[in-house]
Amino acid sequence: MKANYVGDIINYIPNTSHANRLNLAGYYCENEEDLCSQLKSNDKTGLIYLQSLNNSSTSVEDIYNYLSKSNLNPSPKPVFFVNACYSACMSENNKSKNMLEFFLTSLAGAYIGILGSVGSSEAIAVAEKLFQGKDEIIDIKPAEILRDLRHDAAKELQQNPKNEDWHKLFYPFMYVYFGNPLAHLRLNRKYSDGESH
């Protein structure tokens, strides 16, 4: 059965300069309280984008700790993209394991995260490829696009094995998607109140 996620983009990118932000447009939350308010009140949310990379003083675990105490039960459940190192790691000794289980069972209809450590600029580059295009509507299939990014990286490595930045070609393989593989994501770059915050 196909799953569809339709609606607004809600971003929370704490303490990060604009140079290190993914520009998805949509609504930008000021803090965790603002994010909770959006999850409680906005029933048109298609994607929650959380970014906490090396230059952020607020970790994704801080965000998780706040959200897990907030009695949230969004309906419908949006896709969560947590662009943070180890945000999809399920190993028993990893501190992100409880966070990932919380998102998957309580908040997210589907989830995109990272299995290991990725540099800030490379993490943003992969996310930009995932949501590429300047159209007002983003219309993608996350599982299909991640597969294509891996295919392109493997092809590049085969064609240019002496590439000095070969290690960067492995980054697309560190992004994983939890959810219906046929899911279709249709997002409004313009926030539903008519403004891009």
N, C-alpha and C positions, 0 to 999 in steps of 0.2 A: 504494500500500500504506500502510495506517495504521500509525503508530508510537505506542506507549503507554509512558509513563514513570510508574512507580508506586513509591512508597516515602517515605522520610523527607526532611525539610527540614534541610539543613546550612547554617548562617549563618556568615559571617565579616564582621564589621563593626568594623574596628579603630579604636580611639581616638575613639569617637563617643559623645556623651552619649545617654542613653535618649530624650531629647526628639527627637533626630534619627535615630532608628532605626525601621525598618519592623518591626512586631511580627508576624512570621510564626509564632512559637513554634518548636518543633523544637529542634535542638541548636545552641548557640552556641560556636564555636571561640574559644579564647583567643589563638591566634597561628598563624602559617603552619605551624609544625610540627604543631600539633593538626589543622589543615585537611588536611595531607598524610596524617596518620594515619587520618583519617576516610575519605579517598579510597581508601586502601589496604585498609582493613579492613571498611568498611561496604558490603556488596553490596545493601543495601536503600535506597540513596540515590536519590531521584527528582529533587531540585532542590538545586543549590548556589547560594546567594544571596550575592554579594559586593557590598558597598557601600563606596565610597570617594569621598565627596563633598567639597565645599570645606573642611569643618572637620576633615578627617582628616589626620593626619601621615603615615600609611602610604598610599601611592598604589597604584592597581591595577597599575601597572608594577612596583612592589616585590613585590607578591603574585605576579605573573607570573614575575618573575626567580627567585623562590624555587621556584615550582612547576615551572618548566622544567628545573631542575637535579635534580629529585627522582625521575626515572624512574617516573612514574606511568602506569598503564594500567588505569583502573577498568573493571570489567565487572559489570553493564551500564553503559554511559556515561550519566550523568545529564544533565538540562537545566542549563545554566549561565545565571544571570541576573546580569550584571555591571552594576550600577547605578552607573555612573561616567561622567563626561563623556568623550566621544570613544571609548568602549569598543567601538563598532561601526564606527569610521571606517576605510575601506580605502584612503585616499589614500596615494600612494607616500611623501610627505614626513611622514606622521603616525607618531609613535612607537608608536601603538597597533596598527599594522598587523601587526607580527610577533606581538604578543600575541593578536590575534584569530585569526590563522592557526593559532597553537599550540593554542588552545582548540578550534577547529573540527576540527583533524586529530588531536589527541592525547587530549583529555579529554571533550569534550562530545558528547552525542547530538544536542543542539539548543542554541541560544544566543540570548539576548535581550540587546541592548545599546543604547547611545545614540550617535547620529550626531554630536552637537555638544555644546555647553555648556548645561547645565540647572541652575537653582538647586536648592539642597539640599531645601527644603520642597516644591518642585514635583516633584522626582524621587521623593520619598517618596510624594507624593499620587498620582502615576501608578501607582507600584508597588502602593499600597493598592487602587486600583481594579482592577488586574490580578488581585489575590488577595483580593478583597473577600469578606466573609462571616465568620461566627464559628463555622461548623461545624468539627467535629474533622477532617473530611476536606475537602480542597480539590479540587474536580473541575472542571477547566477545559480549554479548547482555546486555547492561547496566541495562535495566528494569528488566530482568530476574535475573541477579546477585544480584541486590539490594533486590529483593523479597526473594531470597534464603538466603541472609545474615539475613534478618528479621526472616525468618522461623527458622534458626539455633539458633538465639538469644532467640526466644520464647521457643524453645525446650530445650535449656540449662537451662533457668529459671524454666521450669516445672520440669526438672530432678534434679535440684540442687537449690531449693528455698532459702536455707540458705547460698548461695554463698556470701562471704563478699564483693565482687566486683559486686554485682547484678546491681548497677546503670549503670555500663559500658555496660550491655547488652541492654540498651535502645538506645545507640548511633546509631546503624544501622537504627533505626526507624526515626532518624532525618535527614537522607540523602534522598533527593527527586530528581526525574528525570523528567524533562520537555521535551517532545518530543515524537516521534513515539514509541509506546511500543514494536514494532517489530524491531526496529533499530538494526543494526549489526555494530559493531565497529572493524575494522581490522587495527592495528597500527604497524608501523615499530619501533622497539627499536633503530635500527641503523638509524641515520639521513641520508637523501637522498644524501648528498654530500660525503657519505662514512665514515663519522667520527661521533663519539659520543662526543659532546662538554661538 
